[in-house]
Amino acid sequence: MIDYQTFLANKRHCESNGFDPVWMPDFLFDFQKSLVEWSLQKGRSAIFADCGLGKTPMQLVWAQNVVEKETGKVLIITPLAVSSQTIREGDKFGIKCHRSMEGKVFDGITVTNYERLHYFNPSDFIGVVCDESSILKNYSGARKKEITHFLKKIKYRLLCTATAAPNDYIELGTSSEALG
């Protein structure tokens, strides 16, 4: 018979420890800096911030910190219509990122959309950002299963959405599962 803490530890997908930011740009507002810092220190977290609060610059800064700290690669997964916006925001804020539709992995930050995730290998990445992570809401959905499986062994994970339902226990559960 195992104790409860051992039971919980056995449910973890991987061990993950965060770190203090290595870079915090001036273009972020104070509340954004606090959210990014907290998310980096956790290593695996979610930013559920309303529309217009700057999730894209926050996730780009988070991803750049992971790239710099680990000298690794980060994948940002977005809905189809959002990947181009993420690239534009990266250019706007001086954060280099590249869009890939066929599974090509770039140094630093690669951006793709959820429908193209099957072209990528999770072992190529040290970190992943799921933009509009409410896509994980459907407990029995094929897309949710694919994303959760992809994230399973990745050390650094960030979920970002404006539409998280605070009393939707299924969505909170599926987000927690994706974070490990």
C-alpha positions in Angstrom: 0.0 0.0 0.0 1.4 3.4 -1.0 0.8 6.7 0.7 -1.1 9.5 -1.0 2.0 11.6 -1.8 3.6 8.7 -3.5 0.4 8.0 -5.4 0.3 11.7 -6.7 4.1 11.6 -7.5 3.4 8.5 -9.7 0.8 10.4 -11.7 3.3 13.1 -12.7 4.4 13.1 -16.4 7.8 14.5 -15.6 9.6 16.4 -13.0 9.8 20.1 -13.8 11.3 23.0 -11.9 11.1 26.5 -13.0 13.7 29.3 -12.8 13.9 33.0 -12.3 13.6 35.1 -15.6 16.9 35.7 -17.4 15.3 38.5 -19.5 12.4 40.8 -18.7 11.8 43.5 -21.3 10.5 47.0 -20.5 7.6 46.7 -23.0 5.7 44.5 -20.6 3.4 46.1 -18.0 4.1 45.3 -14.4 1.2 42.8 -14.1 2.5 41.1 -17.3 6.0 40.9 -15.8 4.6 39.4 -12.6 2.6 36.7 -14.6 5.6 35.8 -16.7 7.9 35.7 -13.7 5.5 33.5 -11.8 5.0 31.2 -14.8 8.7 30.8 -15.4 9.3 30.0 -11.7 6.7 27.3 -11.8 8.0 25.8 -15.0 4.5 24.5 -16.0 1.6 26.9 -15.6 -1.3 28.6 -17.2 -2.1 32.3 -17.8 -5.8 32.7 -18.0 -6.0 36.4 -18.8 -8.9 38.2 -20.4 -8.9 39.5 -24.0 -6.6 42.5 -24.6 -4.3 41.8 -21.6 -1.3 40.9 -23.7 -1.1 37.1 -23.6 0.9 37.0 -26.9 3.8 39.2 -25.7 3.7 37.4 -22.3 4.0 34.0 -24.0 6.7 35.2 -26.4 8.8 36.5 -23.4 8.2 33.3 -21.5 9.3 31.3 -24.6 12.4 33.5 -25.1 13.4 33.0 -21.4 13.2 29.2 -21.8 15.3 29.4 -25.0 17.9 31.5 -23.3 18.0 29.5 -20.0 18.1 26.1 -21.6 19.7 26.9 -24.9 16.8 24.8 -26.3 13.8 25.1 -28.6 10.3 26.2 -27.8 7.2 25.4 -29.8 4.2 27.8 -29.7 1.0 26.1 -30.9 -1.9 28.4 -31.9 -5.2 28.2 -33.7 -4.8 28.5 -37.5 -5.7 32.2 -37.7 -3.4 33.2 -34.8 0.0 31.8 -35.9 0.6 34.8 -38.3 -0.3 37.2 -35.6 2.1 35.6 -33.2 4.9 36.0 -35.8 4.0 39.7 -36.3 4.0 40.3 -32.5 7.4 38.6 -32.3 8.7 41.0 -35.0 7.1 43.9 -33.2 8.8 43.1 -29.9 12.1 42.0 -31.3 11.6 38.3 -30.4 12.7 36.1 -33.2 10.3 33.3 -34.1 9.5 31.3 -37.2 6.4 29.7 -38.6 6.5 26.1 -39.6 3.7 24.2 -41.2 5.6 21.0 -42.2 7.4 20.1 -39.0 10.6 22.0 -39.6 12.1 23.0 -36.3 13.9 26.3 -36.0 16.5 27.4 -33.5 14.7 29.3 -30.7 11.0 29.7 -31.1 8.9 27.8 -33.7 5.2 28.7 -34.2 2.7 26.3 -35.7 -1.0 25.6 -35.5 -2.8 22.8 -33.7 -3.8 21.1 -37.0 -0.1 20.7 -37.8 1.1 19.3 -34.5 1.4 15.8 -35.9 4.4 16.9 -38.0 6.5 17.7 -34.9 8.4 15.5 -32.5 8.1 16.5 -28.8 11.7 15.4 -28.1 12.9 18.4 -30.2 11.6 20.9 -27.7 12.4 21.9 -24.1 9.2 24.0 -23.9 5.8 24.4 -25.4 3.2 27.1 -25.3 -0.4 26.3 -26.1 -2.1 29.5 -27.2 -5.9 29.5 -26.8 -5.6 26.5 -24.7 -9.3 26.2 -24.2 -9.0 23.8 -27.1 -8.2 21.2 -24.3 -11.8 21.7 -22.9 -13.3 18.6 -24.6 -12.5 15.8 -22.2 -12.9 13.0 -24.8 -11.8 15.0 -27.9 -9.1 13.7 -30.3 -7.3 17.0 -30.4 -7.1 17.2 -26.6 -5.7 13.7 -26.5 -3.1 14.5 -29.2 -2.0 17.7 -27.4 -1.8 16.2 -24.0 0.2 13.3 -25.3 2.6 15.7 -27.1 3.2 17.7 -23.9 3.6 14.6 -21.7 7.4 14.7 -21.4 8.2 18.3 -22.1 9.8 20.1 -19.2 8.4 23.6 -19.6 4.7 24.1 -20.4 2.6 27.2 -20.6 -1.2 27.3 -21.4 -2.7 30.6 -22.3 -6.4 31.5 -22.9 -8.8 34.2 -22.3 -11.8 31.9 -22.2 -11.2 29.6 -19.3 -14.4 29.0 -17.5 -13.6 29.5 -13.8 -16.3 27.0 -12.7 -15.9 24.5 -15.4 -14.2 21.6 -13.6 -13.7 19.6 -16.7 -11.7 22.4 -18.4 -9.7 22.9 -15.2 -9.0 19.2 -15.1 -8.0 18.8 -18.7 -5.7 21.9 -18.4 -4.2 20.3 -15.2 -3.7 17.1 -17.1 -1.9 18.8 -20.0 0.4 20.6 -17.5 1.2 17.3 -15.8 
